[in-house]
Amino acid sequence: MTQKVTSQLGRSQPPSVTVQAIPGYPAKALIDASRDADLVVVGSRGAGGFARLLVGSVSSQVVQHAHCPVVVVPSEK
């Protein structure tokens, strides 16, 4: 999946991308990983209508507690 996404970036491709599978609670794992990261990218979650304006609980926790900038990418629905 990472190769598929980065191959579509063309010249905008970052110099490196690190992919890790980490067990545990997603929000805590992402917040802990943000200590050594330049940027954390998370997806948003919404069921449609007003909910589409909201982020999920994991994204919300990461945005509030990360140690680096966070980008929340809305889902394509």
N, C-alpha and C positions, 0 to 999 in steps of 0.2 A: 504494500500500500504506500509506503514511504517513497519507493522508487517511482511509482505511478504519479504521485503528486509532484515530486521534485522534477521529474522529466517534463512536466507541463510549464515549469517556470521560465524556461529558456535562459536568457541572460540574467534574469533576476534571481537565479539560483544562489542560495547561500553557500559560503565556502564549506560548511559542514553541517550535518544534521545528525543528532544522536537519538537513537531509539532504544528504549529500555522497557522491559516488562518487570514491574515491581509489585510484589504482593502487599496486601494491606488495604486500608481504607483509602480510596482514591484522593480525597481532598488532602489528607495528611501526607500522603506520598508525594503529591504535586507540590505542596507547600514546602516540604523538606527538600525536594529536588530544586526548588527555586533558589535555595541558598547559593548554589553553584552555577546557576543558569543566567544567561543574558536576557532571556525572554521565555515566558511560558505562554503557550497557545492552547486554549480550551474551547470546546464547542458549547453552544447554548442549547437549551432544550425548551420547547414550548409545544403545546398541543394545538395551537391555532388561536385566532382571534386575539383577545387581550393577553392570553398566556404567552403568545409569541413575543411580547415585549419583555418578558421576564427571562432571567437566566435560571438554570437549575441550581440546586443546593450546593453541588460540588463547585460549579463555576463561581457562585457567589462567595463561598468560603475562600477559594483560591484568590479571587480579586481582592478580598479584604485582608488577607494574611500573607500573601506572597512577599518574598524578599527581592523581587525584581519586577519589571513591568509585565503586565498580563494583557493578552489580546483575547477577546471573546468573539468567536466566529459564529454568526447565526447559522442555523441549519437551513437547508434548501427545501422548503415545503411549499 
